[in-house]
Amino acid sequence: MSLLFVLLFTVLMSCTVWGETAFRQLRINEDSPRPLDVALWYPTLERGAPQTIGDNIVFRGTQALREAKPAPGDHPLLLISHGYGGNWRNLNWLAQQMALQGYIVAAVDHPGTTTRNQHPQDAQQLWLRPQDLQHVLDKVIGNPELAGQVDRQRIAATGHSLGGWTVLELAGARFDAQRFMTDCQQHAQLSGCKLTATLGIDQPLAARKLAEDARDPRIKAVVSLDLGLARGFRPESLHQIMVPVLIMAAQADSDALPARLESGYLVEYIPAERQRYRRVAGATHFSFMQMCKPGAVALIEQETPGDGVVCEDGGTLSRSAIHQHLFAEISQFLNQALAYQPPRAGNPLASSR
């Protein structure tokens, strides 16, 4: 066998480790009072006609093979937590791109604060949000046939808005309900303050539960995307966070979610050597969500006046361009924090279709 042949074979193998993203949905903890709807994206060696996932008349979906067999080998895992009133589709663009890097990605709908379940009783159990992600983590690790074998030393979590608060809890941030409510007397304009009763933060049981330590040592890195409720975290708990944290904030922020008071609060107290802070050019709070279709604003306004803002971005950058920048920052941070080298760049097999 010639040296040239060996070199060509090696290059080909390194560029075609897998060529598709696979996807499946499941419901876990069905017999519990809090069943969880979960979406999984993961790499696969299988080929076929991809389907559009998470598409509707307003938002664009992404392409993936449904129920395909997971690729062999150990894979890093990324947990995703959506914001208040959101769902697993909100960060579908990020999930697909991370799966192409070799990650297993798991997103959950949090009961009470998701699009399809805003029951007051569920919403007022805010302390269960971090536990939702832990239940998903247990399920994915214990059942590799679902999305592949998890590399237990390479597990991370990311969340948008209230999801950012959720993943900071897993990193060790401790929430003080009284501190939060006292601060809201000075910053009543903050969107989190307007949710105090909705989320049950003013109830004695919630105050006790929220004060408990929700840190999960399996989480090795965290990404916060324009989070809210940050000012309820105890400064000493933020100072004691030991895992790397990427803090991303909208440059085109608002009075309801100002970067200075929310993401900036994390920057103030998390040790500098364990954080990276980025203001995302052209991004509003909703730029982190999935792509809107043409005409989406009119459709949303017809159904729920005022909510068309979810499709608005700031400055001259398109949401697609903002997403490209976000993915570059997030993937670089996670790959570095988890000491992970993706087996290939991009998706060369898909480009041949």
C-alpha angles and dihedrals in degrees: 000000000000123000090238091056091050091051093048092048091050092050092049093050093048092052098048105046088132135340109199145052115232127205139195138166129214142166119232133190089027092161093053128085087251111050112183129218109214133190121201129196118186142157120268138183092215122106129209146109108316121221129220110257125203096002124152139155091281108032132045121239130211133242123257143142111254120232094351121163112267119249114257124253134050118307134192115247128223120194118204128205121190128217130256109303092006134111144209092283093066095084097030091124091058093043093055094048093048090050088055087056090057100265127136105225124200124187125181135198107233109220114239095019101054132094094256100039122041097149108157094228092056094042091054092060094076092154089068093067095082089044090055089062091046091053090051090048091052091049096049094045093047096047110045091170088074100062108342140277114317120225097226093204091058109057123135138169134213132184141178123225106324085009089062089055089049097055092044086060089057089052091056106270111147121212123221110197094194091050089051095049092047091051090050089063086067097037106035091151093070113110091227091057090056089057096053095109095034091056093041094239090141093057120099094229092052091048091056094044094046091053091061121102110259096176115140114201090205090071108090100176139014135205119200116198111199094315129197133209089041094135092070092065114104109246092224091056091052090049090054096053107124103187126081113268127199110202115196123183134182113257090206092055129164140225088256094055108019114180091220094061101033114030088020089060089061091048090053096055110024108088111261093235091059100046141063119197126202132176105208111227114235094004127133121191089271097047088087089066128085125290119282121224123235109279092020095124093058092048093049094046090051091055101035114009113222096024094094085092088085088078096049123104129186130245123357101309119107120232088247091057091046090052091051090054092046093050092050092052096042097045093046091050095047095044089052096043092048094040088236127153113199109230091232142002120247124344108291096174093053091051090064094064 
